[in-house]
Amino acid sequence: MTSPRFENPAQHNPVVGEIAAAVNKVNAEGVLPERLVGLVMLRVGQLLGSSYFTDRQLKSLDDAPERVGAVATWRTSPHFTDAERAALALAEAVHTPNPTGERVSDALYEDAAKHLSEREIVVLTGVLGQIGFFMPLALIGNPKVGVSFAEQWTK
């Protein structure tokens, strides 16, 4: 079992806790279905290689096992809605380097806009930003897998 590399980051930089509290509210109104958000978070955890983040999402997802298991192969899996596919495509575009430079093309955005409202896309952008905020804490801080940030960073 690994040990966190540092103690509570908020004790060293209190704004970390303030930002965490704020970004955790990006979907507070439930604009996006929790299952869609969970699938997106799981996929980004997989893409960025975070055991902590992937494990956390696997435990919190309330979804069918075949859908959860197919997240990595969502493009060819029959288990996802068009809106979920659009969200996963945007998540991958944002969190995966593109050797040609452009990550979110006009065509990708237009396709997503066919399945998600502008409000949903804005909230999804916030969700992807939320993931972007927490991912460095997971990768650099090396929290214990299976233990929430709040439980292990208590000081």
C-alpha positions, 0 to 999 in steps of 0.5 A: 500500500502506498502512502501519501507523499504530503499531508493535507495540502490545505494546511500549506495553502488554504486556498486549495480547500476553498477551490476544492469546495467551489469546484465540487459545486459545478454540477450541484444543480444536477444539470448533467446526470450523475451517471454521465459525470461518473463515466466522464470522471472514470474515463479521465482517471483512466486516461491520466493513469491515476489508480486513486481517481479510477478506483474512486469512480469505480466505487461511486458509480451507480451503473451497470457493470457492462457499461462501467467495464466498457468505458475505455472502449466507449467508441465501439461499445453499444452501451452508451447514449449519444449524450454520453458519447458526446461527453466522453469525446469532449473529455478525451479531447480535453485530457489527451494531447493531440499531436496535430495541435487542436484538441476540440475541433469545431466538428467535435463541438458541433457533434456534441452540441447535437446531443448536449445543450449549451448549458450542459456543455458549460457544466461539462466544461466545469466538470472537466475543470474539476477533474483537472484541479484534483488530478495533480493532487492525486498524481503528485500527492499519491493518496491512498487508494480507497480512502477519500481525500478528506479522510487521509488529509485531516490535519 
